[in-house]
Amino acid sequence: MGADEIWKYSTGKGVKVAVIDSGVNPATPSLKGQVLVNEVPKSVAYKATEDDDGHGTGMAEIIAGTGAGGGVKGLAPGAKIIPYHVPYSTETKYAAKFADTAEVIRAVANSDAKIINMSFGGPYPSSDEEDAIKYAASKGKLMFAAIGNGGEKGKGEYPALYPYVVGVSAIDKSGTVAKFSTKSNYVDFAAPGVHIPGWCDGKFTQYCDTDGTSPATALASASAALVWSVHPDWTANQVLRTLIDTAGRSWGKNEPSTYLGYGIIRPRRVLIDKNINPGPAHRDPLYAENGTDPDEDVMATPSLSVAPSSGASAKDTGSSSGPTSAAAKDSGSGGSTQTWVIIGAAAAVLVIGGAGFAVLRARRNA
């Protein structure tokens, strides 16, 4: 990705990223001053700044960490994080106190966050979650989610499978899809997701070497923040379209891969092109996947632009927003390998450098 060169053009300044996860600890050295605690609505604020797992904090650092104190420096260190906490399996006893995932997404839709990072996944859809996603899309949000860690035989997970959500897979340092990364027709981008530093647990004393589509998703969100910072007048469609147009691939843009989607996300390619054409503001670049009309503007409809009453919730049977499958410990999140890594001043930048990738070609109909 060439972070040092990227930061000559953009650090993500002025862009707010909502991290829906296991909460975000704003007190780690790398996140001090980066987390907008006061911008979390009270209705969905339960444990937003408490992270007993370390996963959500790790994702926030990958996006916007400053690298202070020997911590992880994210790809968009100028961006800011708005934290949200959805319960995972070990927090079921507190489930009633949490807002469900659909409620959180709606709250983010009504916030100043431009990007929603969802480094989690579950096997079951929820109609309330899908409605919330559509509502967020109608509000101009750009949403990224982990496709899952099921490998060749796995199945893509929700929310990545919902319309208007950008599904992210993981690559290794050579640019080859990671063995654990789920093969799916809903992969849209690939980003580094192997040997990424992340907190070992909620004690925040050591970093571990982690693998997963979760950190890849965070890097995709950070990439969008870099672009949106330089082009604040662009819509989510335009940011997404330019990232699709510049993604690293060896196949046709209209033949997305089941492993790498439209290719490896490369924000630098957008940033260095002063004449890049973002295309129509209100036309969906993922129209084929989302079932929208490529020749018509995608505008907010009355059914999507009005939030439901506060009594609406995602209680569908098998909902991916349920307390046992909503957040960091799901297969979309990536697991720690418990291999210690040292993060020092010289190694604080969390990016994989190098201009070239050995790209795996794999069409969706393969």
RODO-2510 file (C-alpha; in nm, 4 decimals, decimal comma):
residues 366
     n   res          X          Y          Z
     1     m     0,0000     0,0000     0,0000
     2     g     0,2940     0,2357     0,0504
     3     a     0,1745     0,4145     0,3650
     4     d     0,4609     0,6629     0,3788
     5     e     0,3702     0,7864     0,0319
     6     i    -0,0022     0,7762     0,1081
     7     w     0,0408     1,0076     0,4063
     8     k     0,1903     1,2741     0,1807
     9     y    -0,1570     1,3020     0,0302
    10     s    -0,3937     1,2026     0,3095
    11     t    -0,4108     1,0767     0,6673
    12     g    -0,7898     1,0542     0,6786
    13     k    -0,8282     1,3864     0,8590
    14     g    -1,1862     1,5041     0,8959
    15     v    -1,3419     1,1587     0,8467
    16     k    -1,5234     0,9746     1,1244
    17     v    -1,5401     0,5952     1,1222
    18     a    -1,7942     0,4054     1,3313
    19     v    -1,6476     0,0829     1,4692
    20     i    -1,9248    -0,1623     1,5613
    21     d    -1,7499    -0,4344     1,7550
    22     s    -1,6637    -0,5439     2,1089
    23     g    -1,6264    -0,1832     2,2193
    24     v    -1,3220     0,0408     2,1901
    25     n    -1,0829     0,1282     2,4724
    26     p    -0,9978     0,4964     2,4186
    27     a    -0,7123     0,4868     2,6696
    28     t    -0,4535     0,2848     2,4770
    29     p    -0,1525     0,4985     2,3840
    30     s    -0,2320     0,4692     2,0144
    31     l    -0,5948     0,5777     2,0541
    32     k    -0,5648     0,8671     2,3000
    33     g    -0,7504     1,1582     2,1438
    34     q    -0,8740     0,9428     1,8558
    35     v    -1,2039     0,8149     1,9982
    36     l    -1,5091     1,0445     1,9975
    37     v    -1,6760     0,9121     2,3102
    38     n    -1,9221     1,1997     2,3382
    39     e    -2,0680     1,1297     1,9945
    40     v    -2,2169     0,7938     2,0894
    41     p    -2,5949     0,8288     2,1469
    42     k    -2,6993     0,7280     2,4986
    43     s    -2,9500     0,4790     2,3623
    44     v    -2,6667     0,2641     2,2218
    45     a    -2,3794     0,3660     2,4501
    46     y    -2,3719     0,0658     2,6854
    47     k    -2,0077    -0,0449     2,7259
    48     a    -1,9088     0,1458     2,4106
    49     t    -1,5733     0,2333     2,5668
    50     e    -1,5276    -0,0991     2,7453
    51     d    -1,3619    -0,3817     2,5563
    52     d    -1,3135    -0,7042     2,7497
    53     d    -1,1927    -0,8823     2,4356
    54     g    -0,9502    -0,6373     2,2726
    55     h    -1,0901    -0,7020     1,9258
    56     g    -1,2764    -0,3766     1,8694
    57     t    -0,9859    -0,1730     2,0061
    58     g    -0,7517    -0,3535     1,7696
    59     m    -0,9732    -0,2714     1,4724
    60     a    -0,9884     0,0936     1,5784
    61     e    -0,6093     0,1077     1,5965
    62     i    -0,5705    -0,0498     1,2535
    63     i    -0,7934     0,2263     1,1189
    64     a    -0,6852     0,5347     1,3132
    65     g    -0,4142     0,4479     1,5642
    66     t    -0,1405     0,7106     1,5960
    67     g     0,1425     0,4728     1,6870
    68     a     0,2070     0,6642     2,0094
    69     g     0,3712     0,4754     2,2940
    70     g     0,4956     0,2022     2,0640
    71     g     0,1415     0,1109     1,9650
    72     v    -0,0020     0,0252     1,6267
    73     k    -0,0176     0,3066     1,3753
    74     g    -0,3223     0,2735     1,1559
    75     l    -0,3551     0,3364     0,7870
    76     a    -0,5639     0,6520     0,8446
    77     p    -0,4143     0,8072     1,1605
    78     g    -0,5868     1,1380     1,0952
    79     a    -0,9354     0,9843     1,1094
    80     k    -1,1477     0,9631     1,4245
    81     i    -1,3336     0,6664     1,5713
    82     i    -1,6887     0,6533     1,7064
    83     p    -1,7147     0,3364     1,9204
    84     y    -2,0095     0,0972     1,9478
    85     h    -2,0428    -0,2270     2,1387
    86     v    -2,2564    -0,5229     2,0382
    87     p    -2,2503    -0,8348     2,2591
    88     y    -2,0637    -1,1516     2,1770
    89     s    -2,0956    -1,5026     2,3173
    90     t    -1,9356    -1,4449     2,6566
    91     e    -2,1555    -1,1432     2,7239
    92     t    -2,4935    -1,3104     2,6976
    93     k    -2,5773    -1,2346     3,0607
    94     y    -2,5613    -0,8652     2,9768
    95     a    -2,7463    -0,8971     2,6463
    96     a    -3,0584    -0,7164     2,7640
    97     k    -2,8537    -0,4052     2,8388
    98     f    -2,7041    -0,3826     2,4913
    99     a    -2,8715    -0,2290     2,1905
   100     d    -2,8959    -0,4902     1,9177
   101     t    -2,6975    -0,4619     1,5967
   102     a    -2,9874    -0,3195     1,3968
   103     e    -3,0412    -0,0417     1,6522
   104     v    -2,6717     0,0408     1,6511
   105     i    -2,6570     0,0589     1,2713
   106     r    -2,9541     0,2964     1,2704
   107     a    -2,7858     0,5133     1,5313
   108     v    -2,4722     0,5290     1,3182
   109     a    -2,6841     0,6135     1,0144
   110     n    -2,8036     0,9233     1,1977
   111     s    -2,4527     1,0246     1,3066
   112     d    -2,1709     1,2171     1,1389
   113     a    -1,9751     0,8998     1,0694
   114     k    -1,9171     0,8469     0,6989
   115     i    -1,7911     0,4882     0,7231
   116     i    -1,9181     0,1899     0,9221
   117     n    -1,6666    -0,0843     1,0022
   118     m    -1,8162    -0,4224     1,0938
   119     s    -1,5348    -0,6714     1,1499
   120     f    -1,7686    -0,9504     1,2497
   121     g    -2,0070    -1,1967     1,0948
   122     g    -2,2745    -1,4547     1,1551
   123     p    -2,4457    -1,7247     0,9471
   124     y    -2,8039    -1,6016     0,9740
   125     p    -2,9743    -1,2976     0,8216
   126     s    -3,2138    -1,0687     1,0064
   127     s    -3,4838    -0,8640     0,8387
   128     d    -3,4370    -0,5872     1,0957
   129     e    -3,0641    -0,5788     1,0337
   130     e    -3,1149    -0,5679     0,6592
   131     d    -3,3635    -0,2816     0,6946
   132     a    -3,1132    -0,0977     0,9129
   133     i    -2,8415    -0,1500     0,6510
   134     k    -3,0689    -0,0094     0,3807
   135     y    -3,1505     0,2857     0,6032
   136     a    -2,7795     0,3542     0,6556
   137     a    -2,7216     0,3314     0,2800
   138     s    -2,9998     0,5827     0,2238
   139     k    -2,8131     0,8141     0,4616
   140     g    -2,5003     0,7928     0,2479
   141     k    -2,2919     0,5652     0,4689
   142     l    -2,0208     0,3406     0,3260
   143     m    -2,0235     0,0029     0,5029
   144     f    -1,7516    -0,2628     0,5181
   145     a    -1,7829    -0,6098     0,6751
   146     a    -1,5709    -0,9232     0,7096
   147     i    -1,6659    -1,1961     0,4615
   148     g    -1,5668    -1,4730     0,7048
   149     n    -1,2844    -1,7132     0,7873
   150     g    -1,4338    -2,0363     0,6516
   151     g    -1,1872    -2,0822     0,3671
   152     e    -1,2658    -2,2602     0,0426
   153     k    -1,5642    -2,4494     0,1840
   154     g    -1,6960    -2,1716     0,4052
   155     k    -1,9986    -1,9548     0,3436
   156     g    -2,0062    -1,5793     0,3368
   157     e    -2,1477    -1,4198     0,6483
   158     y    -2,3853    -1,1423     0,7429
   159     p    -2,3681    -0,8435     0,7423
   160     a    -2,1265    -0,8760     0,4482
   161     l    -2,3952    -1,0558     0,2454
   162     y    -2,6535    -0,7802     0,2794
   163     p    -2,7039    -0,5376    -0,0092
   164     y    -2,4993    -0,2169     0,0193
   165     v    -2,2368    -0,3784     0,2438
   166     v    -1,8865    -0,4159     0,1000
   167     g    -1,7510    -0,7641     0,1750
   168     v    -1,3777    -0,7897     0,2473
   169     s    -1,1477    -1,0917     0,2181
   170     a    -0,7890    -1,1318     0,3395
   171     i    -0,4570    -1,1633     0,1560
   172     d    -0,1069    -1,2468     0,2765
   173     k     0,2050    -1,0389     0,2157
   174     s     0,2458    -1,1815    -0,1356
   175     g    -0,1012    -1,0660    -0,2351
   176     t    -0,2405    -1,4208    -0,2434
   177     v    -0,5748    -1,4917    -0,0802
   178     a    -0,5314    -1,6318     0,2713
   179     k    -0,6266    -1,9976     0,3133
   180     f    -0,8810    -1,9100     0,5838
   181     s    -1,0525    -1,6360     0,3816
   182     t    -1,4010    -1,7412     0,2740
   183     k    -1,4727    -1,7900    -0,0946
   184     s    -1,7938    -1,6061    -0,1808
   185     n    -1,9820    -1,4273    -0,4556
   186     y    -2,0101    -1,1359    -0,2152
   187     v    -1,6404    -1,0572    -0,1827
   188     d    -1,5828    -0,7037    -0,3097
   189     f    -1,2261    -0,6243    -0,2001
   190     a    -0,9226    -0,7910    -0,0503
   191     a    -0,6826    -0,6346     0,1989
   192     p    -0,3949    -0,7575     0,4170
   193     g    -0,5170    -0,9895     0,6908
   194     v    -0,2255    -1,2191     0,7799
   195     h     0,0212    -1,1516     1,0638
   196     i    -0,1451    -0,8269     1,1661
   197     p    -0,0678    -0,6935     1,5173
   198     g    -0,3684    -0,6846     1,7473
   199     w    -0,4355    -0,6876     2,1198
   200     c    -0,4124    -1,0354     2,2691
   201     d    -0,7047    -0,9722     2,5042
   202     g    -0,8910    -0,7083     2,7000
   203     k    -0,6012    -0,6550     2,9414
   204     f    -0,4187    -0,4448     2,6785
   205     t    -0,0709    -0,5464     2,7898
   206     q     0,0582    -0,7206     2,4774
   207     y     0,0022    -0,7428     2,1065
   208     c    -0,0444    -1,0751     1,9317
   209     d     0,0090    -1,1803     1,5733
   210     t    -0,3438    -1,2160     1,4342
   211     d    -0,4960    -1,3500     1,1138
   212     g    -0,8453    -1,2836     0,9816
   213     t    -1,0799    -1,0999     0,7539
   214     s    -1,1441    -0,8637     1,0462
   215     p    -0,8178    -0,6671     1,0165
   216     a    -0,8571    -0,6758     0,6383
   217     t    -1,1954    -0,5082     0,6807
   218     a    -1,0465    -0,2422     0,9049
   219     l    -0,7810    -0,1650     0,6430
   220     a    -1,0523    -0,1330     0,3780
   221     s    -1,2416     0,1127     0,5989
   222     a    -0,9215     0,3087     0,6558
   223     s    -0,8602     0,3171     0,2806
   224     a    -1,2016     0,4745     0,2251
   225     a    -1,1286     0,7305     0,4975
   226     l    -0,8083     0,8348     0,3215
   227     v    -0,9944     0,8937    -0,0032
   228     w    -1,2940     1,0696     0,1519
   229     s    -1,0649     1,3064     0,3409
   230     v    -0,9193     1,4392     0,0158
   231     h    -1,2553     1,4394    -0,1634
   232     p    -1,5061     1,5430     0,1062
   233     d    -1,7719     1,6343    -0,1500
   234     w    -1,7854     1,2847    -0,2967
   235     t    -2,0652     1,0471    -0,2096
   236     a    -2,0182     0,6943    -0,0788
   237     n    -2,0869     0,5697    -0,4332
   238     q    -1,8042     0,7801    -0,5731
   239     v    -1,5530     0,6790    -0,3063
   240     l    -1,6412     0,3149    -0,3611
   241     r    -1,6323     0,3436    -0,7405
   242     t    -1,2816     0,4913    -0,7450
   243     l    -1,1565     0,2192    -0,5113
   244     i    -1,3072    -0,0437    -0,7418
   245     d    -1,1552     0,1193    -1,0505
   246     t    -0,8065     0,1288    -0,8967
   247     a    -0,8048    -0,2077    -0,7176
   248     g    -0,5166    -0,4399    -0,8002
   249     r    -0,6297    -0,7255    -1,0248
   250     s    -0,5307    -0,9216    -1,3329
   251     w    -0,8879    -0,9899    -1,4489
   252     g    -1,1639    -0,7782    -1,5971
   253     k    -1,3453    -0,5346    -1,3702
   254     n    -1,6757    -0,6908    -1,4703
   255     e    -1,5546    -1,0379    -1,3693
   256     p    -1,5062    -1,0115    -0,9906
   257     s    -1,3228    -1,2920    -0,8150
   258     t    -1,4837    -1,5202    -0,5598
   259     y    -1,1667    -1,4817    -0,3550
   260     l    -1,0544    -1,1223    -0,4108
   261     g    -1,3634    -0,9491    -0,5467
   262     y    -1,2698    -0,6485    -0,7588
   263     g    -0,9118    -0,6781    -0,6384
   264     i    -0,6731    -0,5622    -0,3702
   265     i    -0,7752    -0,2252    -0,2359
   266     r    -0,5197     0,0459    -0,3225
   267     p    -0,6164     0,3927    -0,1971
   268     r    -0,2842     0,5387    -0,3115
   269     r    -0,3913     0,4919    -0,6717
   270     v    -0,6921     0,7138    -0,6093
   271     l    -0,4989     0,9759    -0,4155
   272     i    -0,2216     1,0266    -0,6699
   273     d    -0,4564     1,0689    -0,9654
   274     k    -0,5602     1,4338    -0,9734
   275     n    -0,7832     1,3712    -1,2732
   276     i    -0,9608     1,0613    -1,1499
   277     n    -1,3259     1,0435    -1,2483
   278     p    -1,5506     0,9404    -0,9553
   279     g    -1,8516     0,8881    -1,1794
   280     p    -2,2162     0,9686    -1,0973
   281     a    -2,2828     1,0670    -0,7374
   282     h    -2,6010     0,8661    -0,6917
   283     r    -2,5471     0,5564    -0,9024
   284     d    -2,4586     0,2340    -0,7316
   285     p    -2,1199     0,0907    -0,8444
   286     l    -2,2287    -0,2493    -0,7069
   287     y    -2,5607    -0,2475    -0,8917
   288     a    -2,5236    -0,6052    -1,0160
   289     e    -2,4735    -0,7362    -0,6643
   290     n    -2,7293    -0,5093    -0,4995
   291     g    -3,0005    -0,5488    -0,7614
   292     t    -3,0213    -0,1785    -0,8422
   293     d    -3,0644    -0,0157    -1,1830
   294     p    -2,7263     0,0934    -1,3253
   295     d    -2,8898     0,3687    -1,5296
   296     e    -3,0945     0,5287    -1,2526
   297     d    -2,9922     0,7342    -0,9542
   298     v    -3,0069     0,5469    -0,6241
   299     m    -3,1824     0,7915    -0,3970
   300     a    -3,3298     0,7577    -0,0506
   301     t    -3,6830     0,6239    -0,0681
   302     p    -3,9549     0,7054     0,1892
   303     s    -3,9350     0,3520     0,3278
   304     l    -3,5624     0,3868     0,3908
   305     s    -3,5279     0,7490     0,4899
   306     v    -3,7517     0,7301     0,7947
   307     a    -3,6220     0,5467     1,0992
   308     p    -3,8632     0,3104     1,2763
   309     s    -3,9921     0,3690     1,6236
   310     s    -3,7583     0,2967     1,9132
   311     g    -3,9504    -0,0222     1,9786
   312     a    -3,8189    -0,1902     1,6641
   313     s    -3,5498    -0,4488     1,7249
   314     a    -3,3796    -0,7399     1,5562
   315     k    -3,5228    -1,0344     1,7445
   316     d    -3,5648    -1,2680     1,4491
   317     t    -3,4867    -1,6302     1,5205
   318     g    -3,1301    -1,6964     1,4164
   319     s    -3,0517    -1,3289     1,3712
   320     s    -2,6859    -1,2512     1,3282
   321     s    -2,7460    -0,9677     1,5723
   322     g    -2,8148    -1,2074     1,8548
   323     p    -2,5820    -1,2086     2,1562
   324     t    -2,4073    -1,5311     2,0604
   325     s    -2,3057    -1,4303     1,7107
   326     a    -2,2897    -1,0579     1,6768
   327     a    -1,9332    -0,9608     1,7394
   328     a    -1,5693    -1,0274     1,7804
   329     k    -1,5557    -1,3976     1,8450
   330     d    -1,7406    -1,5027     1,5313
   331     s    -1,5689    -1,6663     1,2393
   332     g    -1,5567    -1,3363     1,0550
   333     s    -1,3422    -1,1819     1,3237
   334     g    -1,0163    -1,3694     1,3034
   335     g    -0,8449    -1,5381     1,5918
   336     s    -0,5209    -1,4718     1,7728
   337     t    -0,2399    -1,7174     1,7151
   338     q    -0,0800    -1,6155     2,0462
   339     t     0,2491    -1,5396     1,8757
   340     w     0,4015    -1,2344     2,0379
   341     v     0,5142    -0,9434     1,8264
   342     i     0,7132    -0,6377     1,9264
   343     i     0,5784    -0,3015     1,8195
   344     g     0,8440    -0,0337     1,8504
   345     a     0,8976     0,3131     1,7121
   346     a     1,0539     0,1804     1,3961
   347     a     0,7848    -0,0817     1,3406
   348     a     0,4759     0,1112     1,4373
   349     v     0,3261     0,1469     1,0915
   350     l     0,0628    -0,1179     1,0251
   351     v     0,0779    -0,1500     0,6501
   352     i     0,2178    -0,3934     0,4011
   353     g     0,4515    -0,2145     0,1649
   354     g     0,5571    -0,2907    -0,1891
   355     a     0,4071    -0,1921    -0,5180
   356     g     0,3605    -0,5363    -0,6662
   357     f     0,1353    -0,8273    -0,5752
   358     a     0,1166    -1,1817    -0,7061
   359     v    -0,2553    -1,1692    -0,7690
   360     l    -0,4610    -1,4866    -0,7769
   361     r    -0,7115    -1,4896    -1,0600
   362     a    -1,0354    -1,6570    -0,9656
   363     r    -1,3604    -1,5577    -1,1315
   364     r    -1,6871    -1,5735    -0,9446
   365     n    -1,8128    -1,8444    -1,1740
   366     a    -1,5018    -2,0542    -1,1075
***
